Amino acid sequence: MLTKKLWSMISLLVIAAFVVTACGGPTTTEAPAATAAPAATQAPAATQAPPPTEAPAPTEAPETVGGFQIPAIEEGKFNVAMVLIGPHDDGGWSQAHYEGLLYVEENVPDTHVAYIELVPEGADSEQVFRSLARKGFDLIFGTSFGYMDPMEVVAEEFPDSMFVHISGFKSNETNFGNLFGAMEVMKYIAGMMAGSRAKVDGAPKLGYMATFPIPEELRLGNAIALGMKRTCPECTMDVRWIHTWHDPVIEKEAAASLFDAGVQVVFTGADTPAAGDVAQEKGKWGVNYDWVGACKVDACLTAPYWNWGTVYAQIAEATKAGTYQPGWEYFDADSGALGLYGFMEGQTPQPGWNDLPEEDKQLILDTVAAALAGEFTRFDVFKGPISDNKGNVILEDGVSLEQLDLDGFKEFGSPCNTCMYWWADGVTAELPSLGN
């Protein structure tokens, strides 16, 4: 565990570099029903909770704080609140979390849920977290990287509320914990599929729209590149930094730029389905992200996605029972909380799958099955031999990265050994500046 002094140093550097601007807006207390994934018939079995069908119950007379409506608790119930960086129906990251919240309401008895959307990172989020805690919410989820430090501050002030932060690296091990999952496994498998697709099309070039230069984004980009090389050794991957989590215009412009530069398959690290949508216009392929319903066009090759409901329900039940111990929770695909669209139970692969080489298809299917069985994890994705795009050996044969390596940059003060500040072989981009 890192010292508090070290975490503070990391926090200052990260927040200074990566604060995201978003438009604040009122909380939505009554919302449309969650959207189910398209039905299908072929795929390896996996544990996946069905999307719920009803939105959180509206609350009465919400209080307005800093331009945000703060919902009220329901007396006699276990009250859960969620803070979203984007709109709850963004077709990506925020919608996946929102549907996870609905799952909690439907599956944890005597639970009331509420959410506030479009909350910027930084001071605005701190104000919102504090207001929710004052209202008496028992469990509060913060779903963006830049919510980490504000949530840490508020957690110290309200020891009777439980705070869970998604995607960061801090915990006080009392009432403030960190939660994330090994999406690098699904990105790796999607990279295998994209490499095979580009090879078949005779255009061996992939593209990646990365958001901010944090370990998560390099980790996921490297996973894509490593998977790509399994099926297309001659393939390369370009990178565009877009410096936003959610901006439909910027995401579409970046996707078009990559396609126009000769890329055949574009991946996104951001929220909207721009990669697939622009691919449809260009006659190419996109890999969307985050939400089970993200593939709405045939040109969407697949979409790694989150199924947060099962994990959120477990945390809610344990918090309600007084047994939840917050810390650093990082789940793999066998949790049922990670998916790859087209390959989970009840789904059919997208059209771009159909004419891939049979040996590539079998490799992909075998890897999906192994991941869902817990036999292929993040430490298998990042197992040597691995070299970077400068020819340096990152990992010797049979050696895996450790968790701190997956999460850390030495430049941010992490005690990681190998760390994640490198690009895998095949990536044609330079390393991003870390602002120090």
C-alpha positions as CSV (number, residue, x, y, z in Angstrom):
1,M,0.0,0.0,0.0
2,L,1.3,3.5,-0.8
3,T,1.8,6.1,1.9
4,K,-0.7,8.9,2.4
5,K,2.0,11.4,1.4
6,L,2.7,9.5,-1.8
7,W,-0.9,9.3,-2.7
8,S,-1.3,13.0,-2.1
9,M,1.6,13.7,-4.5
10,I,0.0,11.4,-7.1
11,S,-3.3,13.0,-6.7
12,L,-2.0,16.5,-7.2
13,L,-0.3,15.5,-10.4
14,V,-3.2,13.6,-11.8
15,I,-5.9,16.1,-11.1
16,A,-3.8,19.0,-12.4
17,A,-3.3,17.2,-15.7
18,F,-6.6,15.5,-16.3
19,V,-9.5,17.5,-15.0
20,V,-12.3,17.1,-17.5
21,T,-14.7,19.9,-18.4
22,A,-18.4,18.9,-18.5
23,C,-21.6,20.8,-18.4
24,G,-23.4,20.6,-15.1
25,G,-27.1,20.0,-15.2
26,P,-30.0,19.1,-12.9
27,T,-30.4,15.6,-11.6
28,T,-32.8,13.4,-13.5
29,T,-35.2,11.8,-11.0
30,E,-37.4,10.1,-13.5
31,A,-35.8,8.4,-16.5
32,P,-36.5,6.2,-19.5
33,A,-36.4,2.4,-19.1
34,A,-33.0,0.8,-19.6
35,T,-32.3,-0.5,-23.1
36,A,-31.8,-4.2,-23.5
37,A,-29.1,-5.7,-25.8
38,P,-30.2,-7.1,-29.1
39,A,-31.3,-10.7,-28.9
40,A,-29.2,-13.4,-30.5
41,T,-28.6,-17.1,-30.5
42,Q,-25.0,-18.1,-30.7
43,A,-22.1,-17.7,-28.2
44,P,-20.2,-19.3,-25.3
45,A,-22.2,-19.3,-22.1
46,A,-21.5,-16.5,-19.5
47,T,-23.1,-15.2,-16.4
48,Q,-24.9,-12.0,-17.4
49,A,-27.7,-10.2,-15.6
50,P,-30.5,-9.1,-17.8
51,P,-31.0,-5.3,-18.0
52,P,-33.7,-4.0,-15.7
53,T,-36.8,-2.4,-17.1
54,E,-37.7,0.4,-14.8
55,A,-36.0,3.7,-13.8
56,P,-35.4,4.8,-10.2
57,A,-38.5,6.1,-8.5
58,P,-38.8,9.9,-8.5
59,T,-38.0,11.8,-5.3
60,E,-40.0,14.7,-3.8
61,A,-38.9,18.3,-3.6
62,P,-35.2,17.8,-4.4
63,E,-32.8,20.4,-2.9
64,T,-30.8,22.5,-5.4
65,V,-27.0,22.9,-4.6
66,G,-24.7,24.6,-7.0
67,G,-27.1,24.1,-9.9
68,F,-27.6,20.4,-9.2
69,Q,-30.8,19.0,-7.7
70,I,-29.9,16.8,-4.8
71,P,-32.5,14.0,-4.4
72,A,-33.9,13.1,-1.0
73,I,-33.6,9.7,0.7
74,E,-36.5,7.4,1.4
75,E,-36.9,6.8,5.1
76,G,-36.8,3.2,6.1
77,K,-34.9,2.1,3.0
78,F,-31.3,1.5,2.1
79,N,-30.4,4.6,0.0
80,V,-27.9,4.4,-2.8
81,A,-26.8,7.4,-5.0
82,M,-24.7,7.5,-8.1
83,V,-22.8,10.5,-9.6
84,L,-22.3,10.4,-13.4
85,I,-19.8,12.3,-15.5
86,G,-22.1,12.2,-18.6
87,P,-25.8,11.8,-19.4
88,H,-27.4,8.6,-18.1
89,D,-28.4,7.7,-21.6
90,D,-25.1,8.4,-23.4
91,G,-24.9,5.0,-25.1
92,G,-21.7,4.3,-23.3
93,W,-19.9,4.6,-19.9
94,S,-22.6,6.5,-18.0
95,Q,-25.4,4.4,-19.3
96,A,-23.7,1.2,-18.3
97,H,-23.4,2.5,-14.8
98,Y,-26.9,3.8,-14.7
99,E,-28.3,0.4,-15.7
100,G,-26.1,-1.1,-13.0
101,L,-27.9,1.2,-10.5
102,L,-31.3,0.0,-11.8
103,Y,-30.2,-3.5,-11.3
104,V,-29.4,-2.7,-7.6
105,E,-32.9,-1.2,-7.2
106,E,-34.5,-4.4,-8.6
107,N,-32.3,-6.9,-6.9
108,V,-31.5,-5.6,-3.4
109,P,-34.7,-5.5,-1.3
110,D,-35.9,-2.3,0.4
111,T,-33.4,-0.2,-1.6
112,H,-34.0,3.3,-3.0
113,V,-31.7,4.6,-5.7
114,A,-31.1,8.0,-7.2
115,Y,-28.5,9.6,-9.5
116,I,-27.1,13.0,-10.6
117,E,-25.7,13.3,-14.1
118,L,-23.4,15.6,-15.9
119,V,-21.3,16.4,-12.8
120,P,-17.9,17.8,-13.6
121,E,-14.8,16.4,-11.9
122,G,-13.2,18.6,-9.2
123,A,-14.9,21.1,-6.9
124,D,-18.4,20.5,-8.4
125,S,-18.3,16.8,-7.7
126,E,-17.0,17.4,-4.1
127,Q,-20.0,19.6,-3.5
128,V,-22.4,17.0,-4.9
129,F,-20.8,14.2,-2.8
130,R,-21.1,16.2,0.3
131,S,-24.7,17.1,-0.3
132,L,-25.6,13.5,-0.9
133,A,-23.9,12.4,2.3
134,R,-25.7,15.2,4.2
135,K,-29.0,13.9,2.9
136,G,-28.2,10.6,4.4
137,F,-27.4,8.3,1.5
138,D,-25.9,5.1,2.8
139,L,-23.9,4.2,-0.3
140,I,-22.5,6.6,-2.9
141,F,-20.9,5.6,-6.2
142,G,-18.6,8.0,-8.1
143,T,-18.1,6.9,-11.7
144,S,-15.2,9.0,-13.1
145,F,-11.5,9.1,-12.5
146,G,-11.4,12.8,-11.5
147,Y,-14.0,12.2,-8.7
148,M,-11.3,10.3,-6.7
149,D,-9.8,13.2,-4.5
150,P,-13.2,14.9,-3.9
151,M,-14.7,11.7,-2.8
152,E,-11.8,11.0,-0.5
153,V,-12.2,14.4,1.2
154,V,-16.0,13.9,1.7
155,A,-15.6,10.3,3.0
156,E,-13.5,11.6,5.9
157,E,-16.2,14.0,6.8
158,F,-19.1,11.5,6.7
159,P,-17.9,8.2,8.3
160,D,-21.4,6.8,8.3
161,S,-21.7,6.7,4.5
162,M,-19.9,4.3,2.2
163,F,-18.2,5.8,-0.8
164,V,-17.0,3.7,-3.8
165,H,-14.9,5.2,-6.5
166,I,-14.6,3.7,-10.0
167,S,-11.3,3.6,-11.9
168,G,-9.0,5.3,-9.5
169,F,-6.4,4.0,-7.0
170,K,-7.2,5.3,-3.6
171,S,-8.9,3.8,-0.5
172,N,-9.0,4.6,3.2
173,E,-10.0,1.0,3.9
174,T,-12.8,2.2,6.1
175,N,-15.6,3.9,4.2
176,F,-13.9,4.8,0.9
177,G,-12.9,2.1,-1.6
178,N,-11.8,1.7,-5.1
179,L,-13.4,-0.5,-7.8
180,F,-12.4,-1.5,-11.3
181,G,-12.2,-4.5,-13.6
182,A,-9.8,-6.1,-16.1
183,M,-11.3,-4.6,-19.3
184,E,-7.9,-5.2,-20.8
185,V,-8.9,-8.8,-21.2
186,M,-11.9,-7.9,-23.4
187,K,-9.9,-5.3,-25.3
188,Y,-7.2,-7.9,-26.0
189,I,-9.7,-10.3,-27.5
190,A,-11.3,-7.4,-29.5
191,G,-7.8,-6.7,-30.7
192,M,-7.5,-10.3,-31.9
193,M,-10.7,-9.9,-33.8
194,A,-9.8,-6.5,-35.3
195,G,-6.4,-7.8,-36.4
196,S,-8.0,-10.7,-38.2
197,R,-10.5,-8.3,-39.8
198,A,-7.8,-5.9,-41.0
199,K,-5.8,-8.8,-42.4
200,V,-8.7,-10.2,-44.4
201,D,-9.5,-6.7,-45.7
202,G,-5.9,-6.3,-46.9
203,A,-5.5,-3.1,-44.8
204,P,-3.4,-4.1,-41.8
205,K,-3.8,-0.9,-39.7
206,L,-5.8,-0.2,-36.6
207,G,-6.5,3.0,-34.8
208,Y,-7.1,3.9,-31.1
209,M,-8.9,7.0,-29.8
210,A,-7.4,7.4,-26.3
211,T,-8.8,9.8,-23.8
212,F,-6.2,11.0,-21.3
213,P,-2.6,9.8,-20.7
214,I,-3.3,7.8,-17.6
215,P,-2.2,4.2,-16.9
216,E,-5.7,2.9,-17.8
217,E,-5.6,4.3,-21.3
218,L,-2.1,3.0,-22.1
219,R,-3.0,-0.4,-20.5
220,L,-6.1,-0.8,-22.7
221,G,-4.3,0.4,-25.8
222,N,-1.4,-2.0,-25.2
223,A,-3.9,-4.8,-24.7
224,I,-5.5,-4.1,-28.1
225,A,-2.1,-4.1,-29.8
226,L,-1.0,-7.3,-28.1
227,G,-4.2,-9.0,-29.2
228,M,-3.9,-7.6,-32.7
229,K,-0.4,-9.2,-33.1
230,R,-1.9,-12.6,-32.3
231,T,-3.9,-12.7,-35.5
232,C,-2.1,-10.1,-37.7
233,P,1.6,-10.0,-37.0
234,E,2.1,-7.4,-39.8
235,C,-0.6,-5.0,-38.3
236,T,0.2,-1.6,-36.8
237,M,-1.9,0.7,-34.6
238,D,-2.0,4.5,-34.6
239,V,-3.2,6.6,-31.6
240,R,-5.2,9.8,-31.4
241,W,-5.4,11.6,-28.0
242,I,-8.8,13.3,-27.7
243,H,-8.6,14.6,-24.1
244,T,-12.3,14.0,-23.3
245,W,-14.4,11.2,-21.9
246,H,-17.6,12.3,-23.6
247,D,-17.8,14.6,-26.6
248,P,-19.7,13.3,-29.7
249,V,-18.2,15.9,-32.0
250,I,-14.6,15.4,-31.0
251,E,-14.9,11.6,-31.0
252,K,-16.4,11.6,-34.6
253,E,-13.7,13.9,-35.8
254,A,-10.9,11.8,-34.3
255,A,-12.4,8.6,-35.8
256,A,-12.7,10.2,-39.2
257,S,-9.1,11.4,-39.0
258,L,-7.9,7.8,-38.3
259,F,-10.0,6.3,-41.1
260,D,-8.8,9.0,-43.5
261,A,-5.2,8.1,-42.6
262,G,-5.7,4.5,-43.8
263,V,-6.9,2.8,-40.6
264,Q,-9.3,-0.1,-41.2
265,V,-10.6,-0.6,-37.6
266,V,-10.9,2.1,-35.0
267,F,-11.2,1.5,-31.3
268,T,-12.5,4.1,-28.8
269,G,-11.6,4.7,-25.2
270,A,-14.4,7.2,-24.8
271,D,-18.1,7.1,-24.2
272,T,-20.1,7.5,-27.4
273,P,-20.6,5.0,-30.3
274,A,-18.7,7.3,-32.7
275,A,-16.2,4.7,-33.9
276,G,-18.9,2.4,-35.2
277,D,-21.0,5.2,-36.6
278,V,-18.2,6.8,-38.5
279,A,-17.0,3.4,-39.7
280,Q,-20.5,2.9,-41.2
281,E,-20.1,6.1,-43.2
282,K,-16.6,5.2,-44.3
283,G,-17.2,1.6,-45.2
284,K,-14.8,0.4,-42.6
285,W,-15.1,-1.0,-39.0
286,G,-15.3,0.4,-35.5
287,V,-15.1,-1.1,-32.0
288,N,-17.3,0.7,-29.6
289,Y,-17.0,0.5,-25.8
290,D,-18.6,0.5,-22.4
291,W,-22.3,-0.3,-22.9
292,V,-23.9,-3.6,-24.0
293,G,-26.1,-1.8,-26.5
294,A,-23.3,0.2,-28.2
295,C,-23.3,-1.8,-31.4
296,K,-26.2,-0.3,-33.3
297,V,-24.8,-0.5,-36.9
298,D,-23.3,-3.4,-38.9
299,A,-19.9,-1.7,-39.1
300,C,-19.5,-2.0,-35.3
301,L,-17.3,-5.1,-35.2
302,T,-17.8,-5.7,-31.5
303,A,-17.9,-3.7,-28.2
304,P,-16.1,-4.6,-24.9
305,Y,-18.6,-3.6,-22.2
306,W,-19.3,-3.4,-18.5
307,N,-22.1,-5.2,-16.7
308,W,-21.9,-3.3,-13.4
309,G,-25.1,-4.5,-11.8
310,T,-23.9,-7.8,-10.3
311,V,-20.9,-6.1,-8.7
312,Y,-22.9,-3.1,-7.5
313,A,-25.6,-5.4,-6.0
314,Q,-22.9,-7.3,-4.1
315,I,-21.4,-4.2,-2.7
316,A,-24.9,-2.8,-1.8
317,E,-25.9,-6.0,0.0
318,A,-22.6,-6.2,2.0
319,T,-22.8,-2.5,2.9
320,K,-26.4,-2.9,4.0
321,A,-25.4,-5.9,6.2
322,G,-22.4,-4.0,7.6
323,T,-19.9,-6.4,6.2
324,Y,-18.4,-4.5,3.2
325,Q,-14.7,-3.8,3.6
326,P,-13.6,-1.1,1.1
327,G,-10.2,-1.4,-0.4
328,W,-8.8,-2.0,-3.9
329,E,-11.2,-4.4,-5.8
330,Y,-10.3,-5.4,-9.3
331,F,-12.4,-8.0,-10.9
332,D,-11.8,-10.3,-13.9
333,A,-14.1,-11.7,-16.6
334,D,-15.2,-14.6,-14.5
335,S,-17.1,-12.1,-12.3
336,G,-19.8,-11.8,-15.0
337,A,-19.2,-8.0,-15.0
338,L,-17.2,-7.9,-18.2
339,G,-18.6,-8.6,-21.7
340,L,-17.6,-8.7,-25.4
341,Y,-20.6,-8.0,-27.5
342,G,-21.6,-10.9,-29.8
343,F,-19.9,-13.5,-27.7
344,M,-21.9,-13.6,-24.5
345,E,-24.9,-15.9,-23.9
346,G,-27.9,-15.0,-26.1
347,Q,-25.8,-12.8,-28.5
348,T,-24.8,-13.3,-32.1
349,P,-21.5,-12.0,-33.5
350,Q,-21.7,-8.9,-35.7
351,P,-21.5,-9.2,-39.5
352,G,-17.8,-8.4,-39.5
353,W,-17.1,-11.8,-37.8
354,N,-18.6,-14.0,-40.5
355,D,-15.8,-14.3,-43.1
356,L,-12.8,-14.3,-40.7
357,P,-10.4,-17.3,-41.0
358,E,-11.7,-20.3,-39.1
359,E,-8.4,-20.6,-37.2
360,D,-8.7,-17.0,-36.0
361,K,-12.4,-17.6,-35.0
362,Q,-11.4,-20.6,-33.0
363,L,-8.6,-18.8,-31.2
364,I,-11.0,-15.9,-30.3
365,L,-13.7,-18.3,-29.1
366,D,-11.3,-20.3,-27.0
367,T,-9.9,-17.2,-25.4
368,V,-13.4,-15.8,-24.6
369,A,-14.3,-19.2,-23.0
370,A,-11.0,-19.2,-21.0
371,A,-11.6,-15.7,-19.8
372,L,-15.1,-16.4,-18.6
373,A,-13.9,-19.5,-16.8
374,G,-11.2,-17.5,-15.0
375,E,-8.5,-19.3,-16.9
376,F,-7.3,-16.3,-18.8
377,T,-6.8,-13.1,-16.8
378,R,-5.2,-9.7,-17.0
379,F,-1.9,-11.3,-16.0
380,D,-2.1,-13.5,-19.0
381,V,-2.7,-10.6,-21.3
382,F,0.5,-9.0,-20.0
383,K,2.7,-12.1,-19.9
384,G,6.1,-12.1,-21.7
385,P,7.7,-12.2,-24.0
386,I,6.6,-8.6,-24.6
387,S,8.7,-5.9,-26.3
388,D,7.8,-2.2,-26.7
389,N,7.7,-0.3,-30.0
390,K,11.3,0.8,-29.6
391,G,12.6,-2.8,-29.5
392,N,13.1,-2.9,-25.7
393,V,12.2,-6.0,-23.8
394,I,9.4,-5.2,-21.4
395,L,8.8,-8.7,-20.1
396,E,10.8,-11.9,-20.5
397,D,9.1,-15.1,-21.6
398,G,6.7,-16.3,-18.9
399,V,7.0,-13.2,-16.7
400,S,3.8,-11.2,-16.0
401,L,3.1,-7.7,-14.9
402,E,2.0,-7.1,-11.3
403,Q,-1.1,-5.2,-10.3
404,L,0.9,-2.1,-9.5
405,D,2.5,-2.2,-12.9
406,L,-1.0,-2.3,-14.6
407,D,-2.1,0.8,-12.6
408,G,1.0,2.9,-12.3
409,F,3.4,5.4,-13.8
410,K,6.7,6.0,-11.9
411,E,6.3,9.6,-13.1
412,F,3.3,9.9,-10.9
413,G,5.1,8.4,-7.9
414,S,3.9,4.9,-8.2
415,P,6.1,2.2,-6.6
416,C,5.5,-0.1,-9.7
417,N,8.4,-2.0,-11.1
418,T,7.8,-2.3,-14.8
419,C,4.9,0.2,-14.8
420,M,2.7,1.1,-17.8
421,Y,4.5,4.0,-19.5
422,W,5.3,2.2,-22.8
423,W,3.7,1.3,-26.1
424,A,3.6,-2.3,-27.2
425,D,5.3,-3.5,-30.4
426,G,3.1,-2.4,-33.4
427,V,2.0,0.9,-32.0
428,T,3.3,3.7,-34.2
429,A,2.6,6.6,-31.8
430,E,5.0,8.3,-29.4
431,L,4.5,8.2,-25.7
432,P,2.2,11.0,-24.4
433,S,3.6,13.8,-22.3
434,L,2.7,13.4,-18.7
435,G,2.9,17.1,-17.9
436,N,5.9,17.0,-15.7
